[in-house]
């Protein structure tokens, strides 16, 4: 058997289920790697050793009480360590959401996705690093060290699921929870050479305690393996009572979809930025898309150029929605002064958005969705760079002196990702390409490619992603740290 930290989540679960290792051994190995690597890459903000030990003991008990077949069916990730992003509540564990304003807050309940992961048998080892209330595309909070990509520790792991990506890419854990309201799973997936899926709106419930609001954000995972991502979607997609919208489920499972091979798909390629047309696109980001397009053509798919589906100014209502979301975050009024400049600017802006303006922004997003669907009606899948640039140097985007400039610099770095949150359609980032930042050389850096499709098309995306994982394999690549 390979080293425990080199196994995928599914492989690790199989090793535990077949008694090649034990939940206690896996936990000890994971904690040792977290001790050695977490501070270097900025992965964890809270460790939960007592809770993790209790979960590992529960897993060991279930192994004694159940056959391997029963465990595989009822607890598909039994004993697998899976940390939770620190924007999500785990009962009895502190949650700071990357902010000094929430010092001392201890979650009273488990959020729904935490319940789902526990039902699958996972071991919650801690909370991963996130920027303040998850706003920026970098993870550089005031209350913790920055999250760094293990491919180059001078560069950011992205955000807002930066700590989760750093933990998976450095092989502390094989899978970690993330969330995505504007690219926050796909951005760190690209920066850290991982797989990251943003599911369709309505695919993963916000229940039993959450509400949909503008429904920009969804929950998911960071992994090194497409099939681990598919399995996680199977675990997270069952509905909770009170859900306002339900999508049809998969034919059998999302994991099974990875074994299917789609034929003759119409793939549209676009490398022109959507929301910041003037933003430069790195030549290696374009090369990653070209490489993917060639692989798709070799599979028999029909690849052609897709249009930019809307004018940049038609995207700007997103800023009204995003700033109202920031303003509505439940932070103590007396702690407002502790917030970083970007959060303060966004919340102040959000308070100034009138009800009429907010309603208009929601309607504008719906019009943009219809317009995009019309522009891309001839395509089954869209292929684009995940990011316009390689992983950003730490501090290069953040600008406390000019938070509005900071925001637009983020948009230039991520000129495609937030569109998929407005549309509510699924998109997945895949680590298909590595190259130095400069023609003069340097360390190989990951450049992700994103595939997107229409509402509810996760099975198609996962099948295509699994085929690309075979055609352009990345599992043998290891970062310098980890």
Buried (B, 14 or more C-beta within 10 A) or exposed (E): EEEBBBBBBBBBBBBBBEEEBBBBBBBBBBBEBBEEBBEBBBBBBBBBEEBBBEBBBBBBEBBEEBEEEEBBEEBBBBBBBBBBBBBBBBEEBBBBBBBBBBEEBEBEEBBBBBBBBBBBBBBBBBBBBBBBBBBBBBBBBEBBBBBBBBBBBEBBBBBBBBBBBBBBBBBBBBBBBBBBBBBBBBBBBBBBBBBBBBBBBBBBBBBBEBEBEBBBBBBBBBBBBBBBBBBBBBBBBBBBEEBEEEBEBBEEBBBBBBEBEBEEBBBBBBBBBBBBEEBEBBEBBBBBBBBBBEBBEEBEBBBEEBEBBBEBEBBEBBBBBBBBBBBEBEBEEEEEEBBBBBBBBBBBBBEEBEEEEBEBBBEBBEEBBEBBBEBBEEBBBBBBBBBBBBBBEBEBBBBEEEBBEBBBBBBBBBBBBBBBBBBBBBBBBBBBBBBEBEEEEEBBBBBBBBBBBBBBBBBBBBBBBBBBBEBBEBEEEBBEBB
